[in-house]
């Protein structure tokens, strides 16, 4: 059979239950941003160690079954306002840092 049914001149597709999971890696720092490519096929991009680390954290969300992973540096910056102050961001996710490290 076909993937959809013809109706009103267009294709309609049956609804499918999607189990969509998104992983977000968070790190902050300096990046280089710009446009790469030719005039006909240009695209904006960000480059640098900051981008690479955020991308690696995003990849690790699958390994740890987490929706968001933030670098220790980002978490430390959130707590920089003073001891005992819990930033609203951490309250939103009601989660404690995992304390991951590299070997």
N, C-alpha and C positions, 0 to 999 in steps of 0.2 A: 504494500500500500504506500501511499504518499505520506510525506511528513505532515502535511496540513490539509485542510479542506478548503475548497474554493467557495468564497462567499463575498458577494458585493464587489467583484472584480479584484479582490486581494486575497492573500492567503491568511488563514487564521490557524493558529497552532493550539493543540490542546494544552491546558495548564499542566505544568509539571511541578511537583514539590521540589524546591531547591533547598539544599542544606549548604548554605553559603557561609564560609568561615573566612575572616579577614585577620591578618597578622600585621601589627604595626611595630616598627622599630623606632625608638626615639633616642636621638643624641643631638647635642647642640655644639656648634663651633663654627669656625671660618670655612667658607666654601668659595669656589670659583664658579660663577654662573655666567652663562653666555649662550650664544646661538651657534650650533654646529651644523655643517652641511652646506649644500649649494643654495643658490637663490631659489631654485625650483623645489628644493626638498630640505628646508631648514627646520631645525627643531631646537627648542630650548632645553638646556640641561644644567645640572649642577655636578661639580667634580670636587674630589678631595677626600682626605682621610675621614672627615666627618660623615660624608655621604656613604662611604664604604662601611663604616662602623654601623650606621643606622640600617644599612642593607643587611649586614650580617645578623644584627639583632632581629630584624624582620624574619629572616630565614630560621632563626632559632625558635621563633614562636611555635613552629610546628613541632619541634623536638620536645619542648616543654609544655605543650598544650595550652599556651597562653595567648591571649588576644593582643596584649601589649607588653613589650619588653623595653625598658629604658636603661641606659647606661648608668653606672654608679655615679659618674660625674654629673649627670642630669639630676639624679636624685639628691646628691649633695648640694647642688645649686638651689633646689627647691627648699632645702632645709637651712639655707644660708641666712634667713631672716632672724633666726634665733632658736635656742634650744627649747624644746617643748611645743613649738609651733608646728602643727601638722598642716601642710598645704592642702588646699581644697582639691587639687588634682588627685592626691593620694586618697583622700576621703571618698572621692567619687568612685574609685575602683575597689575600696575596702580590701586592699591587698598589701602585704608586706614584701619588701625586696627579697629576691631569692638568694642574693649573695653569691652570684656566679663569678668564677674567676678562670683565667686561662692558665695552663700549665706549660 
